[in-house]
Amino acid sequence: MLDWKIVLDWRFADVEQRYDTRDAILYALGLGCGQDPMDEADLRYLYEDHAEGFQVLPSLAVVLGGPGAWMRDPRTGIEWVKSLHGEQGLVMHAPLPASATVIGRNRVTDIVDKGPGKGALLMMERDIIEASTGRLIATRTSTSFLRADGGCGAPGVAKPRPEPLPTRAPDAVVDIGTRPEGALVYRLSGDYNPVHVSPQVARKAGFDRPILHGLCTFGIACRALIKAACGGSPDRLGAMSGRFSATVYPGETQTVELWREAAGRVRFRSRVLARDVTAIDFGEATIR
């Protein structure tokens, strides 16, 4: 059982990580970029000598500076194989350089006990800092759903339910396909959880087969926002967040629906129409 006092006070060492254009390209491939080799918009993230300049997808920041598989440490008491990624947020304070050494500064911010048999929520934040200048590039927030750790006694209070999405028809719809081997490529950007690779581990976690990474679905939504709300310019994406509400399997097409609101605010959700499920709900983005 989750030992909430130990986990809430968990101390993380700063994580230094070097990435370059090869890492940024591999990340973009993991999000399905390049399926159309004539798509110049994708090639900006895949070809280091692109005529209009190489660019880095902002959502790369969510896979930088991570603390590794720390939840597997027996001292946490977490039944990690039954943990799921619940929510994800990203704030971009500056564009990601094509290559850099960054420092990830991680912290647990809250733990919420939903009750026996109902699981627990673990909230974290991570600052991504450029090592050479000390400049804050991005802040990453996340919530993990610890399905087997309800009843741990953590005193945190759950956040209010997010604002519902508009009921009118979306202002834009973007379809982005994934490949059957997509999870095998995406994992090379740093998330080696075997639930995305091993059928045996996936079945133990309650799935019929390996699932796509939640952060891959998040990155695909980022691609859709850049295309439909940022005029194709990744530097205009100031922030994005959403709640993971259903699993996605490699090979499925994700349909991202967007609603434009005042003052650069965009609401969105990501759906898998073939199974009539919503993969990311209550999505929100800030466009510069």
URQUI-V841176 format. One record per residue. RES is the residue in three letters. PHI is phi in whole degrees, 0 to 359 (* if undefined). PSI is psi in whole degrees, -180 to 180 (none if undefined). BURIAL is + if it has 9 or more other ideal C-beta (glycine too) atoms within 8 Angstrom, else -. Layout:
<<RES | PHI | PSI | BURIAL> <RES | PHI | PSI | BURIAL>>
//
This chain:
<<MET | * | 140 | -> <LEU | 309 | 127 | +> <ASP | 265 | 91 | +> <TRP | 295 | -32 | +> <LYS | 294 | -43 | -> <ILE | 294 | -45 | +> <VAL | 292 | -40 | +> <LEU | 296 | -28 | +> <ASP | 259 | 14 | -> <TRP | 298 | 133 | +> <ARG | 252 | 123 | -> <PHE | 256 | 134 | +> <ALA | 288 | 148 | -> <ASP | 302 | 140 | -> <VAL | 251 | 116 | +> <GLU | 265 | 131 | +> <GLN | 220 | 134 | +> <ARG | 258 | 131 | -> <TYR | 230 | 157 | +> <ASP | 220 | -171 | -> <THR | 299 | -34 | +> <ARG | 298 | -43 | -> <ASP | 295 | -41 | +> <ALA | 295 | -38 | +> <ILE | 293 | -44 | +> <LEU | 299 | -39 | +> <TYR | 297 | -46 | +> <ALA | 297 | -38 | +> <LEU | 297 | -37 | +> <GLY | 295 | -24 | +> <LEU | 270 | 4 | +> <GLY | 92 | 5 | +> <CYS | 297 | 147 | +> <GLY | 94 | 3 | +> <GLN | 295 | -27 | -> <ASP | 250 | 104 | -> <PRO | 293 | -9 | -> <MET | 262 | 2 | -> <ASP | 276 | 103 | +> <GLU | 296 | -30 | -> <ALA | 299 | -41 | -> <ASP | 288 | -37 | +> <LEU | 297 | -23 | +> <ARG | 300 | -28 | +> <TYR | 262 | -4 | +> <LEU | 239 | -16 | +> <TYR | 236 | 113 | -> <GLU | 295 | -21 | -> <ASP | 250 | 30 | -> <HIS | 302 | 140 | +> <ALA | 301 | -33 | -> <GLU | 267 | 7 | -> <GLY | 98 | 138 | -> <PHE | 286 | 140 | +> <GLN | 230 | 155 | +> <VAL | 249 | 131 | +> <LEU | 296 | 131 | +> <PRO | 303 | -34 | +> <SER | 291 | -7 | +> <LEU | 304 | -29 | +> <ALA | 302 | -27 | +> <VAL | 287 | -16 | +> <VAL | 254 | 8 | +> <LEU | 262 | 144 | +> <GLY | 69 | 25 | +> <GLY | 284 | 156 | +> <PRO | 274 | 6 | -> <GLY | 80 | -166 | -> <ALA | 277 | 57 | -> <TRP | 292 | -26 | +> <MET | 294 | -17 | +> <ARG | 282 | -11 | -> <ASP | 298 | 124 | -> <PRO | 303 | -24 | -> <ARG | 294 | -24 | -> <THR | 287 | -29 | +> <GLY | 76 | 3 | +> <ILE | 284 | 133 | +> <GLU | 276 | 83 | +> <TRP | 297 | -30 | +> <VAL | 294 | -19 | -> <LYS | 255 | 17 | +> <SER | 270 | 146 | +> <LEU | 229 | 152 | +> <HIS | 282 | 116 | +> <GLY | 266 | -48 | +> <GLU | 219 | 155 | +> <GLN | 217 | 139 | +> <GLY | 223 | 154 | +> <LEU | 212 | 130 | +> <VAL | 242 | 125 | +> <MET | 262 | 115 | +> <HIS | 271 | -23 | -> <ALA | 201 | 156 | -> <PRO | 296 | 149 | +> <LEU | 287 | 130 | +> <PRO | 294 | 164 | -> <ALA | 296 | -30 | +> <SER | 207 | 148 | -> <ALA | 189 | 163 | +> <THR | 256 | 126 | +> <VAL | 238 | 161 | +> <ILE | 243 | 127 | +> <GLY | 262 | 124 | +> <ARG | 245 | 106 | +> <ASN | 256 | 150 | +> <ARG | 203 | 145 | -> <VAL | 274 | 130 | +> <THR | 253 | -24 | -> <ASP | 191 | 157 | +> <ILE | 224 | 131 | +> <VAL | 240 | 124 | +> <ASP | 270 | 117 | +> <LYS | 274 | -7 | +> <GLY | 114 | 160 | -> <PRO | 306 | 130 | -> <GLY | 78 | -3 | -> <LYS | 248 | -3 | -> <GLY | 85 | -178 | +> <ALA | 221 | 157 | +> <LEU | 248 | 134 | +> <LEU | 241 | 117 | +> <MET | 257 | 139 | +> <MET | 223 | 159 | +> <GLU | 228 | 152 | +> <ARG | 216 | 127 | +> <ASP | 267 | 137 | +> <ILE | 252 | 115 | +> <ILE | 241 | 133 | +> <GLU | 288 | 121 | +> <ALA | 296 | -37 | +> <SER | 287 | -25 | -> <THR | 240 | -17 | -> <GLY | 77 | 9 | -> <ARG | 285 | 134 | -> <LEU | 282 | 119 | +> <ILE | 266 | -43 | +> <ALA | 206 | 157 | +> <THR | 234 | 128 | +> <ARG | 248 | 130 | +> <THR | 241 | 150 | +> <SER | 207 | 154 | +> <THR | 233 | 127 | +> <SER | 256 | 138 | +> <PHE | 261 | 110 | +> <LEU | 267 | 92 | +> <ARG | 296 | -26 | +> <ALA | 257 | 11 | -> <ASP | 241 | 20 | +> <GLY | 293 | 147 | +> <GLY | 89 | 12 | +> <CYS | 285 | -19 | +> <GLY | 92 | 6 | -> <ALA | 299 | 138 | +> <PRO | 271 | 1 | -> <GLY | 300 | 157 | +> <VAL | 248 | 130 | -> <ALA | 296 | 146 | -> <LYS | 290 | 154 | -> <PRO | 301 | 152 | -> <ARG | 299 | 136 | -> <PRO | 299 | 159 | -> <GLU | 296 | 132 | -> <PRO | 299 | 154 | -> <LEU | 288 | 158 | +> <PRO | 302 | 151 | -> <THR | 269 | -11 | -> <ARG | 284 | 168 | -> <ALA | 298 | 144 | -> <PRO | 296 | 153 | -> <ASP | 280 | -22 | -> <ALA | 207 | 149 | +> <VAL | 225 | 130 | -> <VAL | 234 | 124 | +> <ASP | 261 | 128 | -> <ILE | 228 | 120 | +> <GLY | 275 | 152 | +> <THR | 245 | 162 | +> <ARG | 258 | 153 | +> <PRO | 303 | -32 | -> <GLU | 265 | 15 | -> <GLY | 302 | -41 | +> <ALA | 294 | -31 | +> <LEU | 290 | -29 | +> <VAL | 279 | -46 | +> <TYR | 299 | -37 | +> <ARG | 301 | -24 | +> <LEU | 290 | -7 | -> <SER | 272 | 4 | +> <GLY | 129 | -11 | -> <ASP | 257 | 100 | +> <TYR | 260 | 20 | -> <ASN | 306 | 123 | -> <PRO | 292 | -10 | -> <VAL | 296 | -17 | +> <HIS | 266 | -1 | +> <VAL | 230 | -47 | +> <SER | 267 | 120 | -> <PRO | 302 | -36 | -> <GLN | 294 | -46 | -> <VAL | 293 | -39 | +> <ALA | 299 | -43 | +> <ARG | 294 | -38 | +> <LYS | 298 | -32 | -> <ALA | 276 | -3 | +> <GLY | 101 | 14 | -> <PHE | 247 | 152 | +> <ASP | 290 | -30 | -> <ARG | 202 | 170 | -> <PRO | 305 | 142 | +> <ILE | 253 | 160 | +> <LEU | 284 | 146 | +> <HIS | 299 | 137 | +> <GLY | 301 | -38 | +> <LEU | 289 | -22 | +> <CYS | 290 | -44 | +> <THR | 300 | -40 | +> <PHE | 298 | -44 | +> <GLY | 294 | -35 | +> <ILE | 295 | -39 | +> <ALA | 297 | -37 | +> <CYS | 299 | -44 | +> <ARG | 302 | -43 | +> <ALA | 295 | -40 | +> <LEU | 296 | -43 | +> <ILE | 299 | -43 | +> <LYS | 291 | -46 | +> <ALA | 263 | -20 | +> <ALA | 238 | -19 | +> <CYS | 250 | 10 | +> <GLY | 61 | 27 | -> <GLY | 83 | 1 | -> <SER | 258 | 110 | -> <PRO | 297 | -26 | +> <ASP | 292 | -15 | -> <ARG | 277 | -11 | +> <LEU | 280 | 112 | +> <GLY | 270 | -36 | +> <ALA | 196 | 156 | +> <MET | 204 | 150 | +> <SER | 203 | 161 | +> <GLY | 186 | 167 | +> <ARG | 249 | 127 | +> <PHE | 284 | 122 | +> <SER | 239 | -8 | -> <ALA | 201 | 152 | +> <THR | 284 | 155 | -> <VAL | 239 | 142 | +> <TYR | 255 | 143 | +> <PRO | 306 | 137 | +> <GLY | 101 | -14 | -> <GLU | 278 | 151 | +> <THR | 270 | 133 | +> <GLN | 256 | 131 | +> <THR | 253 | 115 | +> <VAL | 259 | 120 | +> <GLU | 256 | 134 | +> <LEU | 234 | 141 | +> <TRP | 238 | 122 | +> <ARG | 273 | 133 | -> <GLU | 234 | -177 | -> <ALA | 291 | 159 | -> <ALA | 57 | 41 | -> <GLY | 75 | 15 | -> <ARG | 267 | 133 | +> <VAL | 232 | 134 | +> <ARG | 256 | 149 | +> <PHE | 205 | 163 | +> <ARG | 213 | 158 | +> <SER | 241 | 127 | +> <ARG | 236 | 152 | +> <VAL | 251 | 98 | +> <LEU | 293 | -30 | -> <ALA | 298 | -28 | -> <ARG | 247 | 3 | -> <ASP | 54 | 50 | -> <VAL | 232 | 154 | -> <THR | 257 | 119 | +> <ALA | 276 | -42 | +> <ILE | 236 | 125 | +> <ASP | 242 | 165 | +> <PHE | 56 | 34 | +> <GLY | 290 | 145 | +> <GLU | 214 | 140 | +> <ALA | 221 | 152 | +> <THR | 246 | 126 | +> <ILE | 249 | 129 | +> <ARG | 282 | none | ->>
//
